[in-house]
Amino acid sequence: MRHIDIHALADGARFNRFHAGILAWCALIIICDGYDLAVAGIALPSIMKQMGVTAQNAGFMVSSALFGMMFGAIFLGTIADRIGRRHAIVICLALFSVFTAAAGMSSDPYVFSAMRFLAGLGIGGVMPNVVAQMTEYSPRRIRATMVTLMFSGYAVGGMLAALLGKGLIEQHGWQSVFLAAGVPVLLIPFILKSLPESMTFLVQRKRLAELQRTLARMEPSYRAQAGDRFDLPVADRAQGAPIGQLFQDGRGFSTAMFWIAFFMCLFMVYALSSWLAKLMAGAGYSLGSALTFVLVLNFGAVVGAVGGGWLADRFHIKYVLVAMYALAAVSITLLGYPVSTPALFVLVGLAGASTIGTQIVTYAYAGQFYPTAIRSTGIGWASGVGRGGAILAPIVIGTLVGMALPLQQNFQAIAIPAVIAAVSVALIRHGRSASAVPQHTGAVAEA
């Protein structure tokens, strides 16, 4: 009789085709997710013109997806720990694909907003689930790199929307970019067949033959034997509401700190994405179309995410994040001062790296902090609370812009949350992290 610690097996596995397949599927799903979120902003001028809506109503139409993302992250993140991560991911993919396409067939702003809200449920819900999936199956030594590399697909999706949007809208109208978002529905049968289920979920549901096949693909040295007993850390066998478990075993204070960090970082991300072009145009910069800003900001995000993940695998992820938030505070503040055009592009790239990129690394840290059994729940709630910052940012910065304050003060207002986020991450009790606490195990299922 052998005792198999499934998480230790995953931690020590060598990267192979199995890991590459999970990375490819999760990255593709995130690219689709990023496209669906960005597409509304790309098409907004054409939508406003055809539907005859005011700027205020257009803002509501765009923000409806953000409200959906908030609820989706919380509830679809939580439900994944009960119905299985693979099925939760498929539900989210169906939601954001079908209802984004449905928004493209609407001619009324209220119907459009309702469809975007429903799409937002899937857009928000898929994030915690793919982060949890990638975290569970990544070898420990490259875990942060794999999670951030996967999540950089979010920025790729945004760039894809920006690059394809102009041509599609000119040739076929704004509806075309929304209808194209329905194509990923065709991926669902392949995802159900190819994407493995959570190992913890398989043990808890005693689907041990499926677990053994997954382990053999993940670590080819593993050979299934009758009588294998599969061990789970005590935290992964906890009973009770997953939400309550976020505050057990000394995790409560750190959970609150994660929520503050997510809120502040998403505030910065959406403040910049909503007002950067407007603020710089008002300052007299002539840098071409807003598309250039979108590309530079998202390119910086990819560099920041992948580079931050690489650093997090070699140094302490907590302190890497503190440094990245400090860089955000400095680079965003400097955007408010006169600089040369090349320097401005560098600062915009650094701002993208240290806001969007840092948010992705923060997802990776949250994924490592929570035990597997409540990982989707922990990431989902942090993401859901963070969406409050995303919703609030365009309103707050818009109010400041309306007050005609000096440019420096506007960017200082966007930079202040970076300082708060840095302090919050610094206060996280890493000693209570699932990656730091000794994982006492016990056999819970036998093949």
C-alpha positions as CSV (number, residue, x, y, z in Angstrom):
1,M,0.0,0.0,0.0
2,R,1.4,3.4,-1.0
3,H,0.5,6.8,0.3
4,I,0.5,9.4,-2.5
5,D,0.7,13.1,-1.7
6,I,-0.9,14.5,-4.9
7,H,0.3,18.1,-4.2
8,A,3.8,17.0,-3.6
9,L,3.7,15.0,-6.8
10,A,2.5,18.2,-8.7
11,D,5.1,20.4,-7.0
12,G,8.0,18.2,-8.0
13,A,6.8,17.3,-11.5
14,R,9.0,18.2,-14.5
15,F,7.3,20.4,-17.1
16,N,6.0,18.3,-20.0
17,R,3.3,18.2,-22.7
18,F,0.6,17.8,-20.0
19,H,1.6,21.1,-18.4
20,A,1.9,22.8,-21.8
21,G,-1.6,21.7,-22.7
22,I,-3.1,23.1,-19.6
23,L,-1.2,26.4,-20.1
24,A,-2.3,26.6,-23.8
25,W,-6.0,26.0,-22.9
26,C,-6.1,28.4,-20.0
27,A,-4.2,31.1,-22.0
28,L,-6.6,30.7,-24.9
29,I,-9.6,31.0,-22.6
30,I,-8.1,34.2,-21.1
31,I,-7.4,35.7,-24.5
32,C,-11.0,35.2,-25.4
33,D,-12.0,36.7,-22.0
34,G,-9.7,39.7,-22.6
35,Y,-11.1,40.2,-26.1
36,D,-14.7,40.1,-24.8
37,L,-14.0,42.7,-22.1
38,A,-12.1,45.1,-24.4
39,V,-14.4,44.9,-27.4
40,A,-17.1,47.3,-25.9
41,G,-14.6,50.1,-25.5
42,I,-13.3,49.6,-29.1
43,A,-16.8,49.7,-30.6
44,L,-18.2,52.4,-28.2
45,P,-18.0,55.4,-30.6
46,S,-19.9,53.5,-33.3
47,I,-22.5,52.2,-30.8
48,M,-23.1,55.7,-29.5
49,K,-23.6,57.1,-33.0
50,Q,-26.0,54.3,-34.2
51,M,-28.0,54.1,-31.0
52,G,-28.0,57.8,-30.4
53,V,-27.0,57.6,-26.7
54,T,-25.4,60.2,-24.6
55,A,-21.9,59.8,-23.0
56,Q,-23.5,59.2,-19.6
57,N,-25.7,56.4,-20.9
58,A,-22.7,55.0,-22.9
59,G,-20.7,54.9,-19.6
60,F,-23.5,52.9,-18.0
61,M,-23.6,50.5,-21.0
62,V,-19.9,49.8,-20.6
63,S,-19.9,49.5,-16.8
64,S,-22.8,47.0,-16.9
65,A,-20.2,44.3,-17.7
66,L,-18.1,45.4,-14.7
67,F,-21.0,44.8,-12.4
68,G,-21.5,41.4,-14.0
69,M,-17.8,40.7,-13.4
70,M,-18.1,41.5,-9.7
71,F,-20.9,39.0,-9.2
72,G,-19.4,36.4,-11.5
73,A,-16.1,36.4,-9.8
74,I,-17.7,35.9,-6.4
75,F,-20.4,33.3,-7.2
76,L,-18.8,31.4,-10.1
77,G,-15.5,31.3,-8.3
78,T,-17.2,29.9,-5.2
79,I,-19.4,27.4,-7.1
80,A,-16.3,25.9,-8.7
81,D,-15.2,24.4,-5.5
82,R,-18.5,22.5,-5.4
83,I,-19.2,21.4,-9.0
84,G,-15.7,21.1,-10.2
85,R,-13.4,23.6,-11.9
86,R,-13.7,22.2,-15.4
87,H,-17.5,22.6,-15.5
88,A,-17.3,26.1,-13.9
89,I,-14.8,27.2,-16.6
90,V,-17.1,25.9,-19.4
91,I,-20.1,27.6,-17.9
92,C,-18.2,30.9,-17.8
93,L,-17.0,30.5,-21.4
94,A,-20.5,29.9,-22.6
95,L,-21.8,32.9,-20.7
96,F,-19.3,35.5,-22.0
97,S,-19.3,34.1,-25.5
98,V,-23.1,33.7,-26.0
99,F,-24.1,37.0,-24.4
100,T,-21.3,39.1,-25.9
101,A,-22.6,37.9,-29.3
102,A,-26.1,38.6,-28.2
103,A,-25.1,42.2,-27.3
104,G,-24.0,42.5,-31.0
105,M,-27.6,41.7,-32.1
106,S,-29.2,44.3,-29.9
107,S,-30.4,47.7,-31.1
108,D,-31.6,49.0,-27.7
109,P,-29.1,50.4,-25.1
110,Y,-31.0,48.7,-22.3
111,V,-31.0,45.3,-23.9
112,F,-27.3,45.8,-24.8
113,S,-26.5,46.6,-21.1
114,A,-28.4,43.5,-19.9
115,M,-26.5,41.3,-22.3
116,R,-23.2,42.8,-21.2
117,F,-24.1,42.2,-17.6
118,L,-24.7,38.5,-18.3
119,A,-21.5,38.3,-20.3
120,G,-19.7,40.0,-17.4
121,L,-20.7,37.1,-15.1
122,G,-18.7,34.8,-17.3
123,I,-15.8,37.3,-17.8
124,G,-15.4,37.7,-14.1
125,G,-16.1,34.1,-13.2
126,V,-13.5,32.5,-15.4
127,M,-10.6,34.4,-14.0
128,P,-10.4,32.8,-10.5
129,N,-11.0,29.4,-12.0
130,V,-8.2,29.4,-14.6
131,V,-5.8,30.9,-12.0
132,A,-6.7,28.1,-9.6
133,Q,-6.3,25.5,-12.3
134,M,-2.9,26.7,-13.4
135,T,-1.7,27.0,-9.8
136,E,-2.7,23.5,-8.9
137,Y,-1.0,21.8,-11.8
138,S,2.1,24.0,-12.2
139,P,5.5,22.6,-10.9
140,R,6.4,24.6,-7.8
141,R,9.7,26.0,-9.2
142,I,7.9,27.8,-12.1
143,R,4.4,28.2,-10.7
144,A,4.3,32.0,-10.7
145,T,5.8,32.2,-14.1
146,M,3.2,29.8,-15.6
147,V,0.3,31.6,-13.9
148,T,1.5,35.1,-15.1
149,L,2.3,33.8,-18.6
150,M,-1.2,32.3,-18.8
151,F,-2.8,35.5,-17.5
152,S,-0.8,37.7,-20.0
153,G,-3.3,36.3,-22.5
154,Y,-5.7,38.9,-21.0
155,A,-3.6,41.7,-22.4
156,V,-3.2,39.8,-25.7
157,G,-7.0,39.7,-25.9
158,G,-7.1,43.4,-25.4
159,M,-4.6,44.1,-28.1
160,L,-6.4,41.6,-30.4
161,A,-9.6,43.6,-30.0
162,A,-7.8,46.9,-30.7
163,L,-6.1,45.5,-33.8
164,L,-9.0,43.7,-35.3
165,G,-11.7,46.1,-34.2
166,K,-10.9,49.0,-36.6
167,G,-10.9,46.8,-39.7
168,L,-14.0,44.8,-38.8
169,I,-16.0,47.8,-37.7
170,E,-15.2,49.8,-40.9
171,Q,-16.1,46.8,-43.2
172,H,-19.0,45.2,-41.4
173,G,-20.2,47.5,-38.6
174,W,-19.7,47.4,-34.9
175,Q,-21.9,44.3,-34.5
176,S,-19.2,42.2,-36.2
177,V,-16.7,42.4,-33.4
178,F,-19.4,41.2,-30.9
179,L,-20.6,38.4,-33.1
180,A,-17.0,37.2,-33.5
181,A,-16.9,36.8,-29.7
182,G,-19.4,33.9,-30.0
183,V,-16.9,31.7,-31.8
184,P,-15.2,30.3,-28.6
185,V,-18.4,28.4,-27.8
186,L,-17.2,25.8,-30.3
187,L,-14.2,25.1,-28.0
188,I,-16.4,23.7,-25.2
189,P,-16.4,20.0,-26.3
190,F,-12.6,20.1,-26.6
191,I,-12.2,21.8,-23.2
192,L,-14.4,19.1,-21.5
193,K,-12.3,16.4,-23.2
194,S,-8.8,17.9,-22.7
195,L,-8.8,20.0,-19.6
196,P,-8.2,17.9,-16.4
197,E,-10.4,18.3,-13.3
198,S,-8.9,19.5,-10.0
199,M,-7.0,16.8,-8.3
200,T,-8.5,17.7,-4.9
201,F,-12.0,17.6,-6.4
202,L,-11.3,14.1,-7.8
203,V,-10.1,12.8,-4.5
204,Q,-13.1,14.3,-2.6
205,R,-15.5,12.8,-5.1
206,K,-13.6,9.5,-5.1
207,R,-13.1,9.6,-8.9
208,L,-9.9,7.8,-8.4
209,A,-9.4,6.1,-11.8
210,E,-9.6,9.5,-13.4
211,L,-7.2,10.8,-10.8
212,Q,-4.7,8.1,-11.5
213,R,-4.8,8.7,-15.3
214,T,-4.2,12.5,-14.6
215,L,-1.3,11.8,-12.3
216,A,0.3,9.5,-14.8
217,R,0.1,12.3,-17.5
218,M,1.4,14.9,-15.1
219,E,4.3,12.9,-13.7
220,P,5.2,10.0,-16.0
221,S,7.2,8.3,-13.3
222,Y,3.9,7.6,-11.4
223,R,2.6,4.1,-12.0
224,A,-1.0,3.4,-10.8
225,Q,-1.3,0.5,-8.4
226,A,-4.4,-1.0,-6.7
227,G,-4.5,0.1,-3.1
228,D,-2.9,3.5,-3.6
229,R,-4.1,5.8,-0.9
230,F,-4.3,9.5,-1.8
231,D,-3.4,12.1,0.8
232,L,-4.7,15.7,1.1
233,P,-3.5,18.4,3.4
234,V,-5.9,19.0,6.4
235,A,-6.9,22.4,4.9
236,D,-8.1,20.7,1.7
237,R,-10.3,18.4,3.7
238,A,-12.0,21.1,5.8
239,Q,-15.7,21.0,6.0
240,G,-18.1,23.9,6.1
241,A,-18.8,26.9,3.9
242,P,-15.9,27.8,1.6
243,I,-16.4,31.5,2.3
244,G,-16.0,31.0,6.0
245,Q,-12.8,29.0,5.5
246,L,-11.2,32.2,4.0
247,F,-11.1,33.5,7.6
248,Q,-10.0,30.3,9.4
249,D,-6.6,29.1,10.4
250,G,-5.2,32.7,10.7
251,R,-6.1,33.7,7.2
252,G,-8.7,36.3,8.0
253,F,-6.4,39.4,8.3
254,S,-4.5,38.4,5.1
255,T,-7.8,37.8,3.2
256,A,-8.8,41.4,4.1
257,M,-5.4,42.7,2.9
258,F,-5.8,40.8,-0.4
259,W,-9.2,42.4,-0.9
260,I,-7.7,45.9,-0.3
261,A,-4.8,45.2,-2.7
262,F,-7.2,43.9,-5.4
263,F,-9.5,46.9,-5.0
264,M,-6.7,49.4,-5.2
265,C,-4.9,47.8,-8.2
266,L,-8.1,47.4,-10.2
267,F,-8.9,51.1,-9.4
268,M,-5.6,52.1,-11.0
269,V,-6.1,49.7,-14.0
270,Y,-9.5,51.1,-14.9
271,A,-8.6,54.7,-14.1
272,L,-5.8,54.5,-16.6
273,S,-7.8,52.6,-19.3
274,S,-10.7,55.0,-19.0
275,W,-8.9,58.4,-18.7
276,L,-5.3,58.2,-19.8
277,A,-5.9,59.2,-23.4
278,K,-8.2,62.0,-22.4
279,L,-5.8,63.4,-19.7
280,M,-2.8,63.4,-22.1
281,A,-4.8,65.0,-24.9
282,G,-5.9,67.7,-22.5
283,A,-2.2,68.2,-21.6
284,G,-1.4,69.0,-25.2
285,Y,0.3,65.8,-26.2
286,S,-0.2,64.7,-29.8
287,L,0.7,61.0,-29.8
288,G,-1.7,59.7,-32.4
289,S,-4.8,57.7,-31.8
290,A,-5.9,56.2,-28.5
291,L,-5.1,52.8,-30.1
292,T,-1.4,53.6,-29.6
293,F,-2.0,54.1,-25.9
294,V,-4.0,50.8,-25.7
295,L,-1.2,48.9,-27.4
296,V,1.6,50.4,-25.3
297,L,-0.3,50.0,-22.0
298,N,-1.1,46.3,-22.8
299,F,2.4,45.6,-24.1
300,G,3.8,46.9,-20.8
301,A,1.2,44.7,-19.0
302,V,2.6,41.5,-20.8
303,V,6.2,42.4,-19.9
304,G,5.2,43.2,-16.3
305,A,3.2,40.1,-15.9
306,V,5.8,37.7,-17.3
307,G,8.7,39.5,-15.8
308,G,7.0,39.8,-12.4
309,G,6.2,36.1,-12.5
310,W,9.8,35.2,-13.3
311,L,11.0,37.4,-10.4
312,A,8.4,35.8,-8.1
313,D,9.8,32.3,-8.8
314,R,13.3,33.5,-7.9
315,F,12.6,35.8,-5.0
316,H,9.8,36.2,-2.4
317,I,6.6,36.9,-4.3
318,K,5.3,39.2,-1.6
319,Y,8.3,41.6,-1.8
320,V,8.3,41.4,-5.6
321,L,4.7,42.7,-5.5
322,V,5.6,45.5,-3.0
323,A,8.3,46.7,-5.4
324,M,6.0,46.5,-8.4
325,Y,3.3,48.6,-6.6
326,A,6.0,51.1,-5.6
327,L,7.0,51.3,-9.3
328,A,3.3,52.0,-10.2
329,A,3.2,54.9,-7.7
330,V,6.3,56.5,-9.2
331,S,5.6,55.9,-12.9
332,I,2.0,57.1,-12.7
333,T,2.9,60.2,-10.7
334,L,5.6,61.1,-13.4
335,L,2.9,61.0,-16.1
336,G,1.6,64.2,-14.8
337,Y,4.9,66.1,-15.5
338,P,6.2,67.4,-18.9
339,V,8.5,64.8,-20.5
340,S,9.6,64.0,-24.1
341,T,7.4,61.8,-26.2
342,P,9.8,58.8,-26.0
343,A,9.9,59.1,-22.3
344,L,6.1,59.3,-22.1
345,F,5.8,56.1,-24.0
346,V,8.3,54.5,-21.6
347,L,6.2,55.8,-18.6
348,V,3.0,54.5,-20.1
349,G,4.6,51.1,-20.6
350,L,5.9,51.1,-17.0
351,A,2.4,52.1,-15.9
352,G,0.9,49.1,-17.7
353,A,3.6,46.8,-16.4
354,S,3.1,47.9,-12.8
355,T,-0.7,48.1,-12.8
356,I,-2.2,45.4,-15.2
357,G,1.0,43.3,-14.9
358,T,1.0,43.7,-11.1
359,Q,-2.6,42.7,-10.9
360,I,-1.8,39.4,-12.7
361,V,1.1,38.7,-10.2
362,T,-1.3,39.5,-7.3
363,Y,-3.7,36.8,-8.8
364,A,-0.7,34.4,-8.7
365,Y,0.0,35.2,-5.1
366,A,-3.6,34.7,-4.0
367,G,-3.5,31.4,-5.9
368,Q,-0.5,30.3,-3.8
369,F,-1.9,31.6,-0.6
370,Y,-5.1,29.6,-0.3
371,P,-5.4,25.8,0.0
372,T,-6.6,24.0,-3.1
373,A,-10.1,23.2,-1.8
374,I,-10.9,27.0,-1.3
375,R,-8.5,28.4,-3.9
376,S,-11.2,29.4,-6.5
377,T,-13.3,30.8,-3.7
378,G,-10.4,32.9,-2.3
379,I,-9.4,34.3,-5.7
380,G,-13.1,34.8,-6.6
381,W,-13.9,36.9,-3.6
382,A,-10.7,39.0,-3.9
383,S,-11.5,39.6,-7.5
384,G,-15.1,40.4,-6.8
385,V,-14.3,42.9,-4.1
386,G,-11.6,44.3,-6.4
387,R,-14.3,45.0,-9.1
388,G,-15.6,47.6,-6.8
389,G,-12.4,49.6,-7.5
390,A,-12.9,49.0,-11.2
391,I,-16.4,50.4,-11.1
392,L,-15.5,53.3,-8.9
393,A,-12.4,54.5,-10.7
394,P,-13.9,56.0,-13.9
395,I,-16.5,57.9,-11.8
396,V,-13.9,59.3,-9.3
397,I,-11.3,60.3,-11.9
398,G,-14.1,61.6,-14.1
399,T,-15.2,63.9,-11.3
400,L,-11.7,65.1,-10.8
401,V,-11.3,65.8,-14.5
402,G,-14.5,67.8,-14.4
403,M,-13.0,70.0,-11.6
404,A,-10.2,71.1,-14.0
405,L,-7.4,70.3,-11.5
406,P,-3.8,70.5,-12.6
407,L,-2.6,67.4,-14.5
408,Q,-0.2,66.4,-11.7
409,Q,-3.1,66.1,-9.2
410,N,-5.1,63.9,-11.5
411,F,-2.2,61.4,-11.8
412,Q,-1.4,61.7,-8.1
413,A,-5.0,60.6,-7.4
414,I,-4.4,57.5,-9.6
415,A,-1.1,56.8,-7.9
416,I,-2.2,57.0,-4.3
417,P,-3.9,53.5,-4.4
418,A,-0.6,52.0,-5.4
419,V,0.9,53.1,-2.1
420,I,-2.1,51.6,-0.2
421,A,-1.8,48.4,-2.1
422,A,1.9,48.1,-1.4
423,V,1.2,48.5,2.4
424,S,-1.6,46.0,2.2
425,V,0.6,43.3,0.5
426,A,3.4,44.0,2.9
427,L,1.1,43.2,5.8
428,I,-0.1,39.9,4.4
429,R,0.9,37.1,6.8
430,H,2.8,34.9,4.5
431,G,3.4,32.4,7.2
432,R,-0.3,31.4,6.9
433,S,0.0,30.8,3.2
434,A,-0.7,27.3,1.9
435,S,2.7,27.4,0.3
436,A,4.4,28.2,3.7
437,V,2.4,26.3,6.3
438,P,3.4,22.6,6.8
439,Q,0.7,20.6,5.1
440,H,-0.3,17.8,7.5
441,T,-1.8,15.1,5.4
442,G,-4.0,12.0,5.8
443,A,-5.3,9.4,3.5
444,V,-8.9,10.3,2.4
445,A,-9.4,7.9,-0.5
446,E,-8.0,4.5,-1.6
447,A,-7.8,3.1,-5.1
